[in-house]
Amino acid sequence: MTFTVAIVGRPNVGKSTLFNRLVGKKLALVDDQPGVTRDRREGEARLGDLEFTIIDTAGLEEAKGETLLGRMRAQTEAAVGDADAILFVIDARAGVTPSDRHFADLVRRAGKPVILLANKAEGKQGLSEAYEAFGLGLGDPLPFSAEHGEGLSDLYDALREALPELTAISAEVSEDEAAAEEEGEEQVERPLRVAVVGRPNAGKSTLINCMLGEDRLLTGPEAGITRDSIGLEWEWRGRKVKLFDTAGMRKRAKVDDKLEKLSVADGLRAVKFAEVVVLLLDATIPFEKQDLAILSIIEREGRALVVALNKWDLVGDPAKLKTIMEDAQRVLSNVRGAPIVPVSALAGQGIDRLMETCFKVAETWSTRISTGRLNKWLEKVLESHPPPAVSGRRIKIRYMTQVKARPPHFALFGNQLDALPESYVRYLVNGLRETFELPGTPIRMSMRTSDNPYDKG
């Protein structure tokens, strides 16, 4: 049995650094400027023999509910409501501030066990300032340093004391349970990893909220709300999915803010580790220049692609869809046949079709074709359209094989293949795509020229 702990506190006290320390990875963005975290992020933490879910939250600030800060605070309050215990973090160097006192009252009213962490307490000055926190009425403050990992053993003891029943259960795993877990590891169904990317304000967070059926991610009319790439577990028709919301990607020339650069880099990392990438377009202005730049990144990383036309409820014209499909044939030449799905995140339209398409393209992306089938196809292709001669010498393709999947990667063997024109390689790729039903998936092609010095073809 596991438990959940939420990290709360005012901005810039080190909540995300603590989160990264407990999950053992740099998942949350960290920067010196306050207010980096906006959405709440969950991770699997480990501390000694304790395993639990940890939630990083936005810094608590006083604001009206309809403002961005107010919506961020609502996300933090939702995390507090879901948690079994709360880590209330203050900055020991800054001492106790009026904001700390205000939000300490809010946390106390939640009725959950609270552990008071005086972060940045490394050194004598930080340690002496930490004891100011006694006045918050949240119990003894734990001097702590998330950056240097000091105070972890005290935090372990505090969690065991705050949640005696839950921590006792999670700490005592019988040999039978351990053996059963080990035996079942191979049988666990891996979730399909789906990253949603696009320009700012395309509706990525709104779409994921619609899928989940709750306001899990921060949304609003402001562009660029999302900063971290948030991974969320979901189940669609009994099939496990891990959805990744990403920051909107603007033109590189316009990105001069350090934090935005970090956000975009985090989004690119999500694309790299996804299996399927949903490129979310604004149906009212599809295939802008920046959309094509994002598309080239997806192609370069070799991910399975689904194009989703959001805000379709504002268009709803079959003739417009036909025009977009025709444009897609031109702009999606390297991933010809990529599926295009009209959706409306606000109206909840097209979600089932989108997910059906994601699972289908994932299957295509993982396709393996036997060497025998490939070479039967290659033989017919070479008969009908042989490669051109180069400097009076014929290029000879002997055979081909698939070296790997995810995405499909093929190797051609022969001589003078380094002189094979790019147009002929595209011809082969398009033939593979059509014959073996590989629409919309990137296809890799490698040339393996014979090293035999007597093989002059």
Residue, then its C-alpha position, 0 to 999 in steps of 0.5 A: m500500500t502506498f501513500t501520497v505527499a504534497i509539497v507546498g509553500r510560497p514561491n522559490v523556497g525549493k519545492s521543485t528541488l526537493f521533488n527532484r531529490l526525492v524522485g531521484k531525477k531532474l523531472a521538474l524545472v528548477d530556476d532562481q526566479p520564483g513561480v517556475t512551477r505552475d501545474r502540479r506534477e506527480g512522481e514516484a519517490r523513494l526514501g529508505d524503504l518507503e515508496f510513495t507518490i510525491i506531488d510538486t505544486a505551484g508556489l502559494e500566493e494570494a490572488k483572485g480565483e479567476t486570475l492565473l495565480g488564482r488558478m495555480r493556487a486552486q491546483t495546489e489546493a487540489a493537491v493538498g486535498d488528494a494528499d495523505a500528508i503535507l510537506f510545508v516548505i519555508d526558506a530558512r535563510a529568508g526566515v518566516t515571512p508573512s506569506d508563510r504565516h498566512f499559508a501555514d493557517l491554510v495548511r493547518r485547516a486542511g486537517k492533514p499531517v504536516i511536516l515543516l521543512a526549513n529548507k536551505a538550512e545548510g551552514k550555521q546561519g541557515l540552521s539558526e534561522a530555521y528555529e524561527a519556524f517554531g512560531l508557525g504552530l506546525g510542530d518542530p521544523l526540520p532543518f533541511s537542504a534539498e540541494h545538498g541532500e541534508g536531513l533526509s534521515d530526519l524526513y524519513d523519521a518524520l514521515r513514519e511518525a506522521l503516517p504510522e499505519l501507511t508507512a508500516i504497511s509499505a515498509e513491511v513487504s513479505e517474501d511472498e509479495a516480493a516474489a509475486e512482484e518479481e514474477g509479475e514484472e514481465q507481465v505488466e502491460r506497459p502504457l502507450r506513451v503519447a506526447v501532445v505538442g504544438r504551438p502556444n495556445a493550441g489547446k494541448s492542456t485543454l485536450i488532455n483535461c478533456m481526456l482525463g475528465e477533470d481539470r488536472l492541468l492549468t488552462g486559460p486564455e493566456a499563451g504559454i501557461t504550461r512550462d513543465s512536461i507533465g506525465l499523467e497516467w490514464e486508461w482508455r477502454g481498458r488500455k493504459v496510456k501515459l499522456f505528456d503535456t508539453a510547453g508550446m513551442r514558438k519560433r526559436a528566434k522569439v525564444d530569448d527567456k532562459l525559462e522558456k528555453l528550459s520549457v522547450a527543451d523539456g518538451l523536446r525530451a518528452v518527444k524523444f521518449a514518446e512512442v506516439v506524438v500528437l501534433l495539435l494544430d489550430a484548425t482555424i490556421p493549420f500548418e503555420k511555419q512553426d507547425l512545420a518546424i515542430l513536424s520536422i523535429i518529430e520526423r527527426e526523432g522518428r516518432a509515430l505521428v498523429v495530426a489533430l485539428n483542434k477547435w474543429d467546432l469553430v470550423g465544422d466544414p467538410a470542404k475545409l477538411k478536404t482542403i486541409m487533407e490536400d495541403a497535408q499531402r504536400v507538407l507531410s511528404n516525409v511521413r506521407g499518409a499520416p492520419i489527420v483527426p479533427v477534434s474539439a478539446l472544449a466540446g469533447q469531440g473526436i477523443d475516441r477516434l484520436m485514441e484509436t488512431c494513436f494505438k493504430v499508428a503505434e502498431t504500424w511504428s512497431t512493424r517488422i517485415s521478413t527479409g524474404r517478403l522484402n526481397k521479393w518486393l525489391e526484385k519486382v521494383l528493380e525489374s520495373h525501375p532499376p537504379p540509374a547509372v552513375s558515371g557510366r557504371r551501374i549501381k547494383i542493389r543486391y538485397m535488403t533487410q529490416v534492421k529494427a523497428r520503432p521506427p522501421h529501419f531498412a538496410l540496402f546492400g550492394n555496391q556504389l550505394d553512396a552514389l544512389p540519388e536521393s530521389y531513388v531512395r524516396y521512391l523506395v521509401n514510398g514503395l515500402r510505405e504503400t506496399f507494406e501499409l506503413p502510412g504516416t510513420p518515419i522510415r529510415m534507410s541505410m546503405r551498406t556498400s560492399d567492401n570486396p575490392y574485386d566486386k566491380g558489379 
